[in-house]
């Protein structure tokens, strides 16, 4: 089975610093990611967690690379299935009055259940982040038709 490589690119009227903060500061992340915050000190080798409002850890991993406000690389795994680990890379490039944010989610294990989950989730979360950074209000990332 072929391992997927998911790449999402969006242009946001923002600055690299504000975009970095939206990803790494839980108080901002919660506003566009359904109340869920990313928690870490964001230093290489440190643990990071994706924590829901009731303090339940949804995703966990390690900071592989951290170059504020340009690049962040993380391992990514469900705490109930740590063997199904993958990697997420955030690349932030400033272009005049906007940023180009590229998110690459790869290094999935063959047959990964996580790949299916995130292929649905990333477009919603990144759209919500864009809305939050441009208008101050995120989207309902769990909305259904």
C-alpha positions in Angstrom: 0.0 0.0 0.0 1.3 3.4 -1.0 2.0 5.9 1.9 0.1 9.1 1.4 1.7 12.6 1.5 -0.8 15.3 2.1 0.1 18.8 1.2 -2.1 21.9 1.9 -1.2 25.4 0.9 -3.1 28.5 1.8 -2.5 32.3 1.5 -3.6 34.3 4.5 -3.7 38.0 5.1 -1.4 37.9 8.2 2.2 38.1 9.3 4.5 35.2 9.9 4.5 35.9 13.6 0.7 36.0 13.9 0.5 32.8 11.9 3.2 31.1 14.1 1.3 32.2 17.2 -2.0 30.8 15.8 -0.3 27.4 15.6 1.7 27.4 18.8 -0.3 29.4 21.3 -3.2 27.5 22.8 -5.2 30.6 23.5 -5.3 31.4 19.7 -5.4 27.8 18.4 -8.6 27.1 20.5 -10.4 29.9 18.7 -10.2 28.2 15.3 -9.7 24.5 16.2 -13.0 23.8 18.0 -11.6 24.7 21.5 -8.5 22.5 21.1 -5.1 23.9 21.9 -1.6 23.0 20.9 0.6 22.9 24.1 4.4 22.8 24.3 7.5 24.9 24.8 8.2 24.4 21.1 11.8 23.5 21.6 13.4 20.7 19.6 13.0 17.4 21.4 10.1 18.6 23.5 6.7 16.9 23.8 3.7 18.6 22.4 0.0 17.9 22.9 -3.2 18.7 21.1 -5.5 19.2 24.2 -9.3 19.4 24.2 -11.2 21.8 26.6 -11.8 18.9 29.1 -8.0 18.3 29.2 -8.2 15.2 27.1 -5.1 14.8 24.8 -6.3 14.1 21.3 -2.9 14.0 19.6 0.6 13.9 20.9 4.1 13.9 19.6 7.6 15.5 19.7 9.0 18.8 18.3 11.4 17.7 15.6 12.4 21.2 14.4 11.4 24.7 15.5 12.4 27.8 13.6 10.1 30.6 14.7 8.3 32.1 12.8 9.2 30.1 9.7 9.1 26.3 10.2 7.8 23.8 12.7 8.1 20.0 12.3 6.2 17.6 14.6 5.6 14.0 15.0 1.9 13.2 15.2 0.1 10.3 16.9 -3.1 9.3 18.6 -2.2 8.7 22.3 -4.2 5.4 22.1 -2.2 4.2 19.1 1.4 5.6 19.3 2.7 3.2 16.7 0.6 5.0 14.0 3.0 7.9 14.1 3.3 10.4 11.2 4.9 13.9 10.7 3.5 17.3 10.2 5.6 20.2 8.8 4.3 23.8 8.9 6.2 26.2 6.6 5.4 29.9 6.8 6.6 32.3 4.1 5.9 36.1 4.3 4.9 37.7 1.0 4.2 41.4 1.3 1.0 41.7 3.4 0.3 38.0 3.6 1.8 34.6 4.3 1.9 31.4 2.3 1.3 28.6 4.8 2.2 25.1 3.6 1.3 22.2 5.8 2.7 18.8 4.8 1.5 15.7 6.6 3.5 12.6 5.7 5.6 9.7 7.0 2.4 7.7 7.6 2.7 4.0 8.3 1.3 1.7 5.7 -2.4 1.3 6.4 -2.5 4.3 8.7 -6.0 5.1 10.1 -4.7 8.6 10.9 -4.2 9.4 7.2 -7.9 9.1 6.5 -8.8 11.2 9.6 -6.4 14.1 8.8 -7.3 14.2 5.1 -10.8 15.3 6.2 -9.6 17.5 9.0 -6.7 19.6 7.6 -8.8 21.5 5.0 -11.3 22.5 7.6 -8.8 23.5 10.2 -6.7 25.5 7.8 -9.8 27.3 6.4 -10.8 28.1 10.0 -7.3 29.4 10.8 -7.4 31.6 7.7 -10.8 33.0 8.8 -9.6 33.5 12.4 -6.5 35.4 11.3 -8.3 37.5 8.8 -11.6 38.2 10.7 -11.0 37.3 14.3 -13.5 34.4 14.1 -12.9 30.8 13.2 -15.3 28.3 11.5 -17.1 25.3 13.0 -14.6 22.7 12.0 -17.0 19.8 13.0 -20.0 21.1 11.0 -21.9 18.5 9.0 -24.4 19.0 6.1 
